[in-house]
């Protein structure tokens, strides 16, 4: 949410960008050198990063990379943590039906069908936990 608030988007965000300190129960984000100021247009075609977490627009030259791209990335990360990574079936999901529905909305191939921001995704995640 801090990234969005400051008008940036993550590029090359994947599970390796998350560090967890088990001793202090703290999560840290690292490897943020590819964050870009908006608007950011994909001029390469396939951008950097792990394809397991990439949105369709990260593969398309000329596509806008925005907060909805980051929503997709967060949803894909959730499948890496709580599900079957690329097998996004409910049978592989370990975090209950409410969170599954939230994450399924996050990873919609069509950007207009996703949450409008990481903040909205987070709020929906929190609501599903209650």
Backbone atoms as SQL, in Angstrom:
CREATE TABLE atoms (id INTEGER PRIMARY KEY, chain TEXT, resi INTEGER, resn TEXT, atom TEXT, x REAL, y REAL, z REAL);
INSERT INTO atoms VALUES
  (1, 'A', 1, 'UNK', 'N', 0.825, -1.180, 0.000),
  (2, 'A', 1, 'UNK', 'CA', 0.000, 0.000, 0.000),
  (3, 'A', 1, 'UNK', 'C', 0.877, 1.253, 0.000),
  (4, 'A', 2, 'UNK', 'N', 2.010, 1.181, 0.678),
  (5, 'A', 2, 'UNK', 'CA', 2.943, 2.295, 0.702),
  (6, 'A', 2, 'UNK', 'C', 3.448, 2.592, -0.712),
  (7, 'A', 3, 'UNK', 'N', 3.697, 1.532, -1.475),
  (8, 'A', 3, 'UNK', 'CA', 4.171, 1.676, -2.850),
  (9, 'A', 3, 'UNK', 'C', 3.124, 2.408, -3.689),
  (10, 'A', 4, 'UNK', 'N', 1.877, 1.953, -3.611),
  (11, 'A', 4, 'UNK', 'CA', 0.794, 2.597, -4.362),
  (12, 'A', 4, 'UNK', 'C', 0.612, 4.053, -3.953),
  (13, 'A', 5, 'UNK', 'N', 0.648, 4.293, -2.662),
  (14, 'A', 5, 'UNK', 'CA', 0.455, 5.647, -2.143),
  (15, 'A', 5, 'UNK', 'C', 1.493, 6.608, -2.707),
  (16, 'A', 6, 'UNK', 'N', 2.674, 6.101, -2.985),
  (17, 'A', 6, 'UNK', 'CA', 3.760, 6.923, -3.517),
  (18, 'A', 6, 'UNK', 'C', 3.882, 6.846, -5.032),
  (19, 'A', 7, 'UNK', 'N', 2.850, 6.284, -5.674),
  (20, 'A', 7, 'UNK', 'CA', 2.742, 6.268, -7.129),
  (21, 'A', 7, 'UNK', 'C', 3.808, 5.405, -7.812),
  (22, 'A', 8, 'UNK', 'N', 4.157, 4.291, -7.178),
  (23, 'A', 8, 'UNK', 'CA', 5.091, 3.327, -7.751),
  (24, 'A', 8, 'UNK', 'C', 4.392, 1.996, -7.979),
  (25, 'A', 9, 'UNK', 'N', 4.983, 1.179, -8.833),
  (26, 'A', 9, 'UNK', 'CA', 4.545, -0.194, -9.040),
  (27, 'A', 9, 'UNK', 'C', 5.753, -1.115, -8.910),
  (28, 'A', 10, 'UNK', 'N', 5.492, -2.301, -8.421),
  (29, 'A', 10, 'UNK', 'CA', 6.549, -3.301, -8.309),
  (30, 'A', 10, 'UNK', 'C', 6.747, -3.965, -9.663),
  (31, 'A', 11, 'UNK', 'N', 7.991, -4.184, -10.019),
  (32, 'A', 11, 'UNK', 'CA', 8.348, -4.952, -11.202),
  (33, 'A', 11, 'UNK', 'C', 9.295, -6.034, -10.695),
  (34, 'A', 12, 'UNK', 'N', 9.053, -7.282, -11.072),
  (35, 'A', 12, 'UNK', 'CA', 9.872, -8.414, -10.614),
  (36, 'A', 12, 'UNK', 'C', 9.647, -8.713, -9.137),
  (37, 'A', 13, 'UNK', 'N', 8.398, -8.674, -8.688),
  (38, 'A', 13, 'UNK', 'CA', 8.081, -9.081, -7.316),
  (39, 'A', 13, 'UNK', 'C', 7.696, -10.553, -7.329),
  (40, 'A', 14, 'UNK', 'N', 8.339, -11.332, -6.484),
  (41, 'A', 14, 'UNK', 'CA', 8.087, -12.773, -6.410),
  (42, 'A', 14, 'UNK', 'C', 8.383, -13.240, -4.998),
  (43, 'A', 15, 'UNK', 'N', 8.221, -14.540, -4.729),
  (44, 'A', 15, 'UNK', 'CA', 8.379, -15.049, -3.366),
  (45, 'A', 15, 'UNK', 'C', 9.774, -14.807, -2.801),
  (46, 'A', 16, 'UNK', 'N', 10.780, -14.733, -3.651),
  (47, 'A', 16, 'UNK', 'CA', 12.139, -14.447, -3.192),
  (48, 'A', 16, 'UNK', 'C', 12.334, -13.016, -2.719),
  (49, 'A', 17, 'UNK', 'N', 11.326, -12.171, -2.927),
  (50, 'A', 17, 'UNK', 'CA', 11.373, -10.783, -2.460),
  (51, 'A', 17, 'UNK', 'C', 10.879, -10.648, -1.026),
  (52, 'A', 18, 'UNK', 'N', 10.482, -11.765, -0.424),
  (53, 'A', 18, 'UNK', 'CA', 9.935, -11.742, 0.935),
  (54, 'A', 18, 'UNK', 'C', 10.872, -12.500, 1.858),
  (55, 'A', 19, 'UNK', 'N', 11.302, -11.836, 2.900),
  (56, 'A', 19, 'UNK', 'CA', 12.111, -12.472, 3.934),
  (57, 'A', 19, 'UNK', 'C', 11.309, -12.509, 5.225),
  (58, 'A', 20, 'UNK', 'N', 11.377, -13.640, 5.918),
  (59, 'A', 20, 'UNK', 'CA', 10.674, -13.755, 7.192),
  (60, 'A', 20, 'UNK', 'C', 11.681, -14.074, 8.287),
  (61, 'A', 21, 'UNK', 'N', 11.667, -13.258, 9.317),
  (62, 'A', 21, 'UNK', 'CA', 12.527, -13.445, 10.480),
  (63, 'A', 21, 'UNK', 'C', 11.715, -14.212, 11.523),
  (64, 'A', 22, 'UNK', 'N', 11.949, -15.517, 11.625),
  (65, 'A', 22, 'UNK', 'CA', 11.174, -16.368, 12.530),
  (66, 'A', 22, 'UNK', 'C', 11.447, -16.028, 13.991),
  (67, 'A', 23, 'UNK', 'N', 12.644, -15.605, 14.296),
  (68, 'A', 23, 'UNK', 'CA', 12.983, -15.280, 15.679),
  (69, 'A', 23, 'UNK', 'C', 12.183, -14.075, 16.176),
  (70, 'A', 24, 'UNK', 'N', 12.048, -13.048, 15.327),
  (71, 'A', 24, 'UNK', 'CA', 11.369, -11.815, 15.731),
  (72, 'A', 24, 'UNK', 'C', 9.960, -11.676, 15.154),
  (73, 'A', 25, 'UNK', 'N', 9.515, -12.694, 14.402),
  (74, 'A', 25, 'UNK', 'CA', 8.175, -12.694, 13.818),
  (75, 'A', 25, 'UNK', 'C', 7.926, -11.437, 12.971),
  (76, 'A', 26, 'UNK', 'N', 8.879, -11.153, 12.071),
  (77, 'A', 26, 'UNK', 'CA', 8.813, -9.953, 11.244),
  (78, 'A', 26, 'UNK', 'C', 9.004, -10.351, 9.771),
  (79, 'A', 27, 'UNK', 'N', 8.171, -9.792, 8.908),
  (80, 'A', 27, 'UNK', 'CA', 8.294, -9.988, 7.467),
  (81, 'A', 27, 'UNK', 'C', 8.904, -8.735, 6.854),
  (82, 'A', 28, 'UNK', 'N', 9.843, -8.939, 5.951),
  (83, 'A', 28, 'UNK', 'CA', 10.501, -7.817, 5.267),
  (84, 'A', 28, 'UNK', 'C', 10.425, -8.037, 3.759),
  (85, 'A', 29, 'UNK', 'N', 10.291, -6.948, 3.037),
  (86, 'A', 29, 'UNK', 'CA', 10.342, -6.971, 1.583),
  (87, 'A', 29, 'UNK', 'C', 11.745, -6.534, 1.171),
  (88, 'A', 30, 'UNK', 'N', 12.349, -7.276, 0.261),
  (89, 'A', 30, 'UNK', 'CA', 13.701, -6.946, -0.198),
  (90, 'A', 30, 'UNK', 'C', 13.722, -6.912, -1.717),
  (91, 'A', 31, 'UNK', 'N', 14.857, -6.605, -2.287),
  (92, 'A', 31, 'UNK', 'CA', 15.044, -6.634, -3.737),
  (93, 'A', 31, 'UNK', 'C', 14.050, -5.704, -4.427),
  (94, 'A', 32, 'UNK', 'N', 14.036, -4.455, -3.988),
  (95, 'A', 32, 'UNK', 'CA', 13.054, -3.502, -4.519),
  (96, 'A', 32, 'UNK', 'C', 13.650, -2.576, -5.583),
  (97, 'A', 33, 'UNK', 'N', 14.763, -2.966, -6.152),
  (98, 'A', 33, 'UNK', 'CA', 15.426, -2.109, -7.133),
  (99, 'A', 33, 'UNK', 'C', 14.667, -1.988, -8.451),
  (100, 'A', 34, 'UNK', 'N', 13.671, -2.811, -8.690),
  (101, 'A', 34, 'UNK', 'CA', 12.902, -2.716, -9.924),
  (102, 'A', 34, 'UNK', 'C', 11.565, -2.015, -9.749),
  (103, 'A', 35, 'UNK', 'N', 11.334, -1.364, -8.641),
  (104, 'A', 35, 'UNK', 'CA', 10.105, -0.595, -8.497),
  (105, 'A', 35, 'UNK', 'C', 10.205, 0.618, -9.422),
  (106, 'A', 36, 'UNK', 'N', 9.101, 0.926, -10.100),
  (107, 'A', 36, 'UNK', 'CA', 9.103, 1.993, -11.091),
  (108, 'A', 36, 'UNK', 'C', 7.999, 3.003, -10.797),
  (109, 'A', 37, 'UNK', 'N', 8.281, 4.243, -11.099),
  (110, 'A', 37, 'UNK', 'CA', 7.288, 5.312, -10.980),
  (111, 'A', 37, 'UNK', 'C', 6.221, 5.112, -12.056),
  (112, 'A', 38, 'UNK', 'N', 4.961, 5.338, -11.685),
  (113, 'A', 38, 'UNK', 'CA', 3.873, 5.259, -12.661),
  (114, 'A', 38, 'UNK', 'C', 3.810, 6.539, -13.477),
  (115, 'A', 39, 'UNK', 'N', 3.376, 6.491, -14.709),
  (116, 'A', 39, 'UNK', 'CA', 2.977, 5.283, -15.437),
  (117, 'A', 39, 'UNK', 'C', 4.200, 4.503, -15.913),
  (118, 'A', 40, 'UNK', 'N', 4.088, 3.186, -15.871),
  (119, 'A', 40, 'UNK', 'CA', 5.162, 2.317, -16.336),
  (120, 'A', 40, 'UNK', 'C', 4.600, 1.430, -17.438),
  (121, 'A', 41, 'UNK', 'N', 5.204, 1.490, -18.598),
  (122, 'A', 41, 'UNK', 'CA', 4.764, 0.721, -19.756),
  (123, 'A', 41, 'UNK', 'C', 5.774, -0.386, -20.027),
  (124, 'A', 42, 'UNK', 'N', 5.286, -1.570, -20.257),
  (125, 'A', 42, 'UNK', 'CA', 6.124, -2.720, -20.577),
  (126, 'A', 42, 'UNK', 'C', 6.684, -2.535, -21.987),
  (127, 'A', 43, 'UNK', 'N', 7.947, -2.212, -22.076),
  (128, 'A', 43, 'UNK', 'CA', 8.592, -2.015, -23.377),
  (129, 'A', 43, 'UNK', 'C', 9.387, -3.240, -23.834),
  (130, 'A', 44, 'UNK', 'N', 9.420, -4.284, -23.008),
  (131, 'A', 44, 'UNK', 'CA', 10.248, -5.463, -23.295),
  (132, 'A', 44, 'UNK', 'C', 9.479, -6.643, -23.869),
  (133, 'A', 45, 'UNK', 'N', 8.203, -6.743, -23.574),
  (134, 'A', 45, 'UNK', 'CA', 7.508, -8.011, -23.756),
  (135, 'A', 45, 'UNK', 'C', 7.592, -8.707, -22.423),
  (136, 'A', 46, 'UNK', 'N', 8.203, -9.879, -22.349),
  (137, 'A', 46, 'UNK', 'CA', 8.323, -10.570, -21.053),
  (138, 'A', 46, 'UNK', 'C', 9.271, -9.790, -20.148),
  (139, 'A', 47, 'UNK', 'N', 8.715, -9.310, -19.034),
  (140, 'A', 47, 'UNK', 'CA', 9.532, -8.584, -18.057),
  (141, 'A', 47, 'UNK', 'C', 10.367, -9.568, -17.236),
  (142, 'A', 48, 'UNK', 'N', 11.215, -9.026, -16.377),
  (143, 'A', 48, 'UNK', 'CA', 12.034, -9.838, -15.488),
  (144, 'A', 48, 'UNK', 'C', 11.140, -10.557, -14.495),
  (145, 'A', 49, 'UNK', 'N', 11.660, -11.612, -13.915),
  (146, 'A', 49, 'UNK', 'CA', 10.969, -12.261, -12.813),
  (147, 'A', 49, 'UNK', 'C', 10.556, -13.686, -13.087),
  (148, 'A', 50, 'UNK', 'N', 9.976, -14.261, -12.066),
  (149, 'A', 50, 'UNK', 'CA', 9.515, -15.638, -12.116),
  (150, 'A', 50, 'UNK', 'C', 8.131, -15.697, -12.752),
  (151, 'A', 51, 'UNK', 'N', 7.991, -16.492, -13.775),
  (152, 'A', 51, 'UNK', 'CA', 6.713, -16.584, -14.480),
  (153, 'A', 51, 'UNK', 'C', 5.595, -17.128, -13.586),
  (154, 'A', 52, 'UNK', 'N', 5.932, -17.785, -12.492),
  (155, 'A', 52, 'UNK', 'CA', 4.911, -18.300, -11.564),
  (156, 'A', 52, 'UNK', 'C', 4.056, -17.190, -10.981),
  (157, 'A', 53, 'UNK', 'N', 4.571, -15.985, -10.946),
  (158, 'A', 53, 'UNK', 'CA', 3.887, -14.881, -10.276),
  (159, 'A', 53, 'UNK', 'C', 3.499, -13.752, -11.231),
  (160, 'A', 54, 'UNK', 'N', 3.726, -13.939, -12.516),
  (161, 'A', 54, 'UNK', 'CA', 3.541, -12.852, -13.477),
  (162, 'A', 54, 'UNK', 'C', 2.112, -12.749, -13.989),
  (163, 'A', 55, 'UNK', 'N', 1.667, -11.528, -14.100),
  (164, 'A', 55, 'UNK', 'CA', 0.368, -11.224, -14.689),
  (165, 'A', 55, 'UNK', 'C', 0.490, -11.263, -16.208),
  (166, 'A', 56, 'UNK', 'N', -0.633, -11.373, -16.913),
  (167, 'A', 56, 'UNK', 'CA', -0.573, -11.362, -18.381),
  (168, 'A', 56, 'UNK', 'C', 0.099, -10.107, -18.944),
  (169, 'A', 57, 'UNK', 'N', -0.134, -8.952, -18.317),
  (170, 'A', 57, 'UNK', 'CA', 0.451, -7.718, -18.851),
  (171, 'A', 57, 'UNK', 'C', 1.971, -7.658, -18.696),
  (172, 'A', 58, 'UNK', 'N', 2.528, -8.472, -17.818),
  (173, 'A', 58, 'UNK', 'CA', 3.978, -8.517, -17.675),
  (174, 'A', 58, 'UNK', 'C', 4.640, -9.303, -18.809),
  (175, 'A', 59, 'UNK', 'N', 3.826, -9.888, -19.654),
  (176, 'A', 59, 'UNK', 'CA', 4.311, -10.635, -20.809),
  (177, 'A', 59, 'UNK', 'C', 4.016, -9.912, -22.120),
  (178, 'A', 60, 'UNK', 'N', 3.317, -8.794, -22.041),
  (179, 'A', 60, 'UNK', 'CA', 2.809, -8.118, -23.237),
  (180, 'A', 60, 'UNK', 'C', 3.478, -6.764, -23.457),
  (181, 'A', 61, 'UNK', 'N', 4.218, -6.646, -24.525),
  (182, 'A', 61, 'UNK', 'CA', 4.847, -5.377, -24.890),
  (183, 'A', 61, 'UNK', 'C', 3.763, -4.316, -25.094),
  (184, 'A', 62, 'UNK', 'N', 3.979, -3.136, -24.493),
  (185, 'A', 62, 'UNK', 'CA', 3.046, -2.027, -24.612),
  (186, 'A', 62, 'UNK', 'C', 1.992, -1.980, -23.522),
  (187, 'A', 63, 'UNK', 'N', 1.918, -3.007, -22.692),
  (188, 'A', 63, 'UNK', 'CA', 0.906, -3.047, -21.630),
  (189, 'A', 63, 'UNK', 'C', 1.309, -2.134, -20.478),
  (190, 'A', 64, 'UNK', 'N', 0.306, -1.546, -19.844),
  (191, 'A', 64, 'UNK', 'CA', 0.553, -0.723, -18.659),
  (192, 'A', 64, 'UNK', 'C', 0.698, -1.630, -17.436),
  (193, 'A', 65, 'UNK', 'N', 1.749, -1.390, -16.679),
  (194, 'A', 65, 'UNK', 'CA', 1.989, -2.093, -15.416),
  (195, 'A', 65, 'UNK', 'C', 1.535, -1.141, -14.321),
  (196, 'A', 66, 'UNK', 'N', 0.560, -1.565, -13.522),
  (197, 'A', 66, 'UNK', 'CA', -0.040, -0.664, -12.545),
  (198, 'A', 66, 'UNK', 'C', -0.402, -1.407, -11.267),
  (199, 'A', 67, 'UNK', 'N', -1.224, -0.767, -10.427),
  (200, 'A', 67, 'UNK', 'CA', -1.589, -1.372, -9.154),
  (201, 'A', 67, 'UNK', 'C', -2.357, -2.678, -9.338),
  (202, 'A', 68, 'UNK', 'N', -3.091, -2.816, -10.423),
  (203, 'A', 68, 'UNK', 'CA', -3.797, -4.071, -10.683),
  (204, 'A', 68, 'UNK', 'C', -2.826, -5.186, -11.048),
  (205, 'A', 69, 'UNK', 'N', -1.695, -4.824, -11.620),
  (206, 'A', 69, 'UNK', 'CA', -0.626, -5.795, -11.848),
  (207, 'A', 69, 'UNK', 'C', -0.104, -6.282, -10.506),
  (208, 'A', 70, 'UNK', 'N', 0.099, -5.358, -9.586),
  (209, 'A', 70, 'UNK', 'CA', 0.582, -5.726, -8.257),
  (210, 'A', 70, 'UNK', 'C', -0.437, -6.560, -7.499),
  (211, 'A', 71, 'UNK', 'N', -1.732, -6.318, -7.722),
  (212, 'A', 71, 'UNK', 'CA', -2.787, -7.152, -7.131),
  (213, 'A', 71, 'UNK', 'C', -2.611, -8.591, -7.616),
  (214, 'A', 72, 'UNK', 'N', -2.416, -8.756, -8.921),
  (215, 'A', 72, 'UNK', 'CA', -2.205, -10.100, -9.480),
  (216, 'A', 72, 'UNK', 'C', -0.995, -10.762, -8.812),
  (217, 'A', 73, 'UNK', 'N', 0.100, -10.013, -8.704),
  (218, 'A', 73, 'UNK', 'CA', 1.318, -10.558, -8.092),
  (219, 'A', 73, 'UNK', 'C', 1.070, -11.031, -6.664),
  (220, 'A', 74, 'UNK', 'N', 0.327, -10.242, -5.889),
  (221, 'A', 74, 'UNK', 'CA', 0.025, -10.620, -4.504),
  (222, 'A', 74, 'UNK', 'C', -0.842, -11.884, -4.462),
  (223, 'A', 75, 'UNK', 'N', -1.802, -11.967, -5.360),
  (224, 'A', 75, 'UNK', 'CA', -2.632, -13.167, -5.432),
  (225, 'A', 75, 'UNK', 'C', -1.821, -14.401, -5.789),
  (226, 'A', 76, 'UNK', 'N', -0.920, -14.245, -6.750),
  (227, 'A', 76, 'UNK', 'CA', -0.063, -15.364, -7.145),
  (228, 'A', 76, 'UNK', 'C', 0.859, -15.773, -5.999),
  (229, 'A', 77, 'UNK', 'N', 1.357, -14.805, -5.245),
  (230, 'A', 77, 'UNK', 'CA', 2.178, -15.107, -4.067),
  (231, 'A', 77, 'UNK', 'C', 1.366, -15.909, -3.051),
  (232, 'A', 78, 'UNK', 'N', 0.093, -15.534, -2.865),
  (233, 'A', 78, 'UNK', 'CA', -0.771, -16.261, -1.929),
  (234, 'A', 78, 'UNK', 'C', -0.895, -17.726, -2.344),
  (235, 'A', 79, 'UNK', 'N', -0.995, -17.994, -3.648),
  (236, 'A', 79, 'UNK', 'CA', -1.042, -19.387, -4.099),
  (237, 'A', 79, 'UNK', 'C', 0.274, -20.094, -3.828),
  (238, 'A', 80, 'UNK', 'N', 1.373, -19.378, -3.858),
  (239, 'A', 80, 'UNK', 'CA', 2.655, -19.974, -3.504),
  (240, 'A', 80, 'UNK', 'C', 2.734, -20.319, -2.031),
  (241, 'A', 81, 'UNK', 'N', 2.094, -19.520, -1.200),
  (242, 'A', 81, 'UNK', 'CA', 2.150, -19.737, 0.250),
  (243, 'A', 81, 'UNK', 'C', 1.080, -20.704, 0.755),
  (244, 'A', 82, 'UNK', 'N', -0.121, -20.641, 0.190),
  (245, 'A', 82, 'UNK', 'CA', -1.258, -21.377, 0.739),
  (246, 'A', 82, 'UNK', 'C', -1.876, -22.388, -0.221),
  (247, 'A', 83, 'UNK', 'N', -1.338, -22.487, -1.415),
  (248, 'A', 83, 'UNK', 'CA', -1.964, -23.353, -2.399),
  (249, 'A', 83, 'UNK', 'C', -0.963, -24.135, -3.202),
  (250, 'A', 84, 'UNK', 'N', -1.328, -24.419, -4.416),
  (251, 'A', 84, 'UNK', 'CA', -0.520, -25.261, -5.284),
  (252, 'A', 84, 'UNK', 'C', 0.288, -24.495, -6.303),
  (253, 'A', 85, 'UNK', 'N', 0.677, -23.258, -5.985),
  (254, 'A', 85, 'UNK', 'CA', 1.396, -22.369, -6.901),
  (255, 'A', 85, 'UNK', 'C', 0.649, -22.247, -8.219),
  (256, 'A', 86, 'UNK', 'N', 1.103, -22.907, -9.271),
  (257, 'A', 86, 'UNK', 'CA', 0.440, -22.780, -10.570),
  (258, 'A', 86, 'UNK', 'C', -0.821, -23.642, -10.676),
  (259, 'A', 87, 'UNK', 'N', -0.957, -24.636, -9.822),
  (260, 'A', 87, 'UNK', 'CA', -2.220, -25.383, -9.740),
  (261, 'A', 87, 'UNK', 'C', -3.093, -24.616, -8.757),
  (262, 'A', 88, 'UNK', 'N', -3.933, -23.767, -9.289),
  (263, 'A', 88, 'UNK', 'CA', -4.716, -22.849, -8.461),
  (264, 'A', 88, 'UNK', 'C', -6.121, -23.379, -8.180),
  (265, 'A', 89, 'UNK', 'N', -6.219, -24.688, -8.184),
  (266, 'A', 89, 'UNK', 'CA', -7.500, -25.318, -7.876),
  (267, 'A', 89, 'UNK', 'C', -7.774, -25.228, -6.371),
  (268, 'A', 90, 'UNK', 'N', -9.056, -25.269, -6.040),
  (269, 'A', 90, 'UNK', 'CA', -9.436, -25.199, -4.633),
  (270, 'A', 90, 'UNK', 'C', -8.894, -26.396, -3.849),
  (271, 'A', 91, 'UNK', 'N', -8.759, -27.535, -4.505),
  (272, 'A', 91, 'UNK', 'CA', -8.263, -28.740, -3.832),
  (273, 'A', 91, 'UNK', 'C', -6.848, -28.559, -3.289),
  (274, 'A', 92, 'UNK', 'N', -6.075, -27.688, -3.896),
  (275, 'A', 92, 'UNK', 'CA', -4.695, -27.443, -3.443),
  (276, 'A', 92, 'UNK', 'C', -4.615, -26.290, -2.434),
  (277, 'A', 93, 'UNK', 'N', -5.704, -25.599, -2.207),
  (278, 'A', 93, 'UNK', 'CA', -5.748, -24.404, -1.367),
  (279, 'A', 93, 'UNK', 'C', -5.908, -24.792, 0.103),
  (280, 'A', 94, 'UNK', 'N', -5.106, -24.197, 0.997),
  (281, 'A', 94, 'UNK', 'CA', -5.111, -24.549, 2.417),
  (282, 'A', 94, 'UNK', 'C', -5.635, -23.454, 3.335),
  (283, 'A', 95, 'UNK', 'N', -6.259, -22.411, 2.794),
  (284, 'A', 95, 'UNK', 'CA', -6.630, -21.285, 3.666),
  (285, 'A', 95, 'UNK', 'C', -8.127, -20.982, 3.669),
  (286, 'A', 96, 'UNK', 'N', -8.959, -21.922, 3.306),
  (287, 'A', 96, 'UNK', 'CA', -10.398, -21.749, 3.403),
  (288, 'A', 96, 'UNK', 'C', -11.047, -21.083, 2.204),
  (289, 'A', 97, 'UNK', 'N', -12.356, -21.271, 2.069),
  (290, 'A', 97, 'UNK', 'CA', -13.071, -20.791, 0.877),
  (291, 'A', 97, 'UNK', 'C', -13.145, -19.270, 0.761),
  (292, 'A', 98, 'UNK', 'N', -13.248, -18.569, 1.872),
  (293, 'A', 98, 'UNK', 'CA', -13.363, -17.107, 1.808),
  (294, 'A', 98, 'UNK', 'C', -12.104, -16.477, 1.223),
  (295, 'A', 99, 'UNK', 'N', -10.946, -16.901, 1.713),
  (296, 'A', 99, 'UNK', 'CA', -9.688, -16.358, 1.192),
  (297, 'A', 99, 'UNK', 'C', -9.430, -16.832, -0.237),
  (298, 'A', 100, 'UNK', 'N', -9.880, -18.038, -0.554),
  (299, 'A', 100, 'UNK', 'CA', -9.732, -18.530, -1.927),
  (300, 'A', 100, 'UNK', 'C', -10.474, -17.613, -2.896),
  (301, 'A', 101, 'UNK', 'N', -11.676, -17.221, -2.541),
  (302, 'A', 101, 'UNK', 'CA', -12.446, -16.321, -3.409),
  (303, 'A', 101, 'UNK', 'C', -11.750, -14.977, -3.581),
  (304, 'A', 102, 'UNK', 'N', -11.175, -14.462, -2.519),
  (305, 'A', 102, 'UNK', 'CA', -10.439, -13.201, -2.586),
  (306, 'A', 102, 'UNK', 'C', -9.264, -13.332, -3.554),
  (307, 'A', 103, 'UNK', 'N', -8.496, -14.385, -3.395),
  (308, 'A', 103, 'UNK', 'CA', -7.300, -14.564, -4.211),
  (309, 'A', 103, 'UNK', 'C', -7.661, -14.860, -5.668),
  (310, 'A', 104, 'UNK', 'N', -8.747, -15.577, -5.878),
  (311, 'A', 104, 'UNK', 'CA', -9.173, -15.834, -7.256),
  (312, 'A', 104, 'UNK', 'C', -9.527, -14.534, -7.976),
  (313, 'A', 105, 'UNK', 'N', -10.127, -13.599, -7.253),
  (314, 'A', 105, 'UNK', 'CA', -10.417, -12.300, -7.870),
  (315, 'A', 105, 'UNK', 'C', -9.116, -11.558, -8.183),
  (316, 'A', 106, 'UNK', 'N', -8.134, -11.696, -7.323),
  (317, 'A', 106, 'UNK', 'CA', -6.854, -11.002, -7.518),
  (318, 'A', 106, 'UNK', 'C', -6.124, -11.468, -8.773),
  (319, 'A', 107, 'UNK', 'N', -6.277, -12.727, -9.141),
  (320, 'A', 107, 'UNK', 'CA', -5.486, -13.272, -10.255),
  (321, 'A', 107, 'UNK', 'C', -6.275, -13.382, -11.561),
  (322, 'A', 108, 'UNK', 'N', -7.322, -12.643, -11.685),
  (323, 'A', 108, 'UNK', 'CA', -8.089, -12.688, -12.930),
  (324, 'A', 108, 'UNK', 'C', -7.217, -12.209, -14.100),
  (325, 'A', 109, 'UNK', 'N', -7.255, -12.919, -15.215),
  (326, 'A', 109, 'UNK', 'CA', -6.439, -12.514, -16.371),
  (327, 'A', 109, 'UNK', 'C', -6.791, -11.123, -16.887),
  (328, 'A', 110, 'UNK', 'N', -8.046, -10.759, -16.850),
  (329, 'A', 110, 'UNK', 'CA', -8.481, -9.440, -17.299),
  (330, 'A', 110, 'UNK', 'C', -8.366, -8.457, -16.128),
  (331, 'A', 111, 'UNK', 'N', -7.576, -7.432, -16.296),
  (332, 'A', 111, 'UNK', 'CA', -7.328, -6.476, -15.210),
  (333, 'A', 111, 'UNK', 'C', -8.603, -5.856, -14.645),
  (334, 'A', 112, 'UNK', 'N', -9.588, -5.633, -15.494),
  (335, 'A', 112, 'UNK', 'CA', -10.812, -4.973, -15.019),
  (336, 'A', 112, 'UNK', 'C', -11.581, -5.845, -14.027),
  (337, 'A', 113, 'UNK', 'N', -11.279, -7.141, -13.977),
  (338, 'A', 113, 'UNK', 'CA', -11.957, -8.057, -13.066),
  (339, 'A', 113, 'UNK', 'C', -11.234, -8.233, -11.731),
  (340, 'A', 114, 'UNK', 'N', -10.091, -7.593, -11.573),
  (341, 'A', 114, 'UNK', 'CA', -9.301, -7.686, -10.331),
  (342, 'A', 114, 'UNK', 'C', -9.706, -6.579, -9.360),
  (343, 'A', 115, 'UNK', 'N', -9.188, -6.660, -8.160),
  (344, 'A', 115, 'UNK', 'CA', -9.311, -5.555, -7.212),
  (345, 'A', 115, 'UNK', 'C', -8.626, -4.337, -7.818),
  (346, 'A', 116, 'UNK', 'N', -9.075, -3.160, -7.459),
  (347, 'A', 116, 'UNK', 'CA', -8.530, -1.941, -8.063),
  (348, 'A', 116, 'UNK', 'C', -7.181, -1.545, -7.482),
  (349, 'A', 117, 'UNK', 'N', -6.832, -2.106, -6.331),
  (350, 'A', 117, 'UNK', 'CA', -5.579, -1.738, -5.674),
  (351, 'A', 117, 'UNK', 'C', -5.172, -2.821, -4.684),
  (352, 'A', 118, 'UNK', 'N', -3.925, -2.783, -4.258),
  (353, 'A', 118, 'UNK', 'CA', -3.455, -3.692, -3.212),
  (354, 'A', 118, 'UNK', 'C', -4.197, -3.380, -1.911),
  (355, 'A', 119, 'UNK', 'N', -4.514, -2.118, -1.683),
  (356, 'A', 119, 'UNK', 'CA', -5.273, -1.747, -0.485),
  (357, 'A', 119, 'UNK', 'C', -6.639, -2.438, -0.484),
  (358, 'A', 120, 'UNK', 'N', -7.325, -2.422, -1.623),
  (359, 'A', 120, 'UNK', 'CA', -8.631, -3.084, -1.705),
  (360, 'A', 120, 'UNK', 'C', -8.486, -4.598, -1.520),
  (361, 'A', 121, 'UNK', 'N', -7.453, -5.182, -2.106),
  (362, 'A', 121, 'UNK', 'CA', -7.172, -6.605, -1.896),
  (363, 'A', 121, 'UNK', 'C', -6.950, -6.888, -0.415),
  (364, 'A', 122, 'UNK', 'N', -6.136, -6.081, 0.236),
  (365, 'A', 122, 'UNK', 'CA', -5.850, -6.258, 1.658),
  (366, 'A', 122, 'UNK', 'C', -7.121, -6.152, 2.499),
  (367, 'A', 123, 'UNK', 'N', -7.960, -5.171, 2.200),
  (368, 'A', 123, 'UNK', 'CA', -9.211, -5.003, 2.946),
  (369, 'A', 123, 'UNK', 'C', -10.125, -6.214, 2.759),
  (370, 'A', 124, 'UNK', 'N', -10.181, -6.746, 1.554),
  (371, 'A', 124, 'UNK', 'CA', -10.993, -7.923, 1.298),
  (372, 'A', 124, 'UNK', 'C', -10.428, -9.155, 2.005),
  (373, 'A', 125, 'UNK', 'N', -9.120, -9.262, 2.028),
  (374, 'A', 125, 'UNK', 'CA', -8.440, -10.355, 2.755),
  (375, 'A', 125, 'UNK', 'C', -8.780, -10.266, 4.237),
  (376, 'A', 126, 'UNK', 'N', -8.642, -9.074, 4.807),
  (377, 'A', 126, 'UNK', 'CA', -8.955, -8.894, 6.227),
  (378, 'A', 126, 'UNK', 'C', -10.420, -9.222, 6.526),
  (379, 'A', 127, 'UNK', 'N', -11.328, -8.798, 5.674),
  (380, 'A', 127, 'UNK', 'CA', -12.759, -9.069, 5.870),
  (381, 'A', 127, 'UNK', 'C', -13.018, -10.578, 5.796),
  (382, 'A', 128, 'UNK', 'N', -12.327, -11.272, 4.916),
  (383, 'A', 128, 'UNK', 'CA', -12.517, -12.725, 4.792),
  (384, 'A', 128, 'UNK', 'C', -12.013, -13.479, 6.023),
  (385, 'A', 129, 'UNK', 'N', -11.074, -12.887, 6.725),
  (386, 'A', 129, 'UNK', 'CA', -10.555, -13.517, 7.946),
  (387, 'A', 129, 'UNK', 'C', -11.532, -13.403, 9.120),
  (388, 'A', 130, 'UNK', 'N', -12.425, -12.441, 9.054),
  (389, 'A', 130, 'UNK', 'CA', -13.368, -12.190, 10.160),
  (390, 'A', 130, 'UNK', 'C', -14.690, -12.875, 9.959);
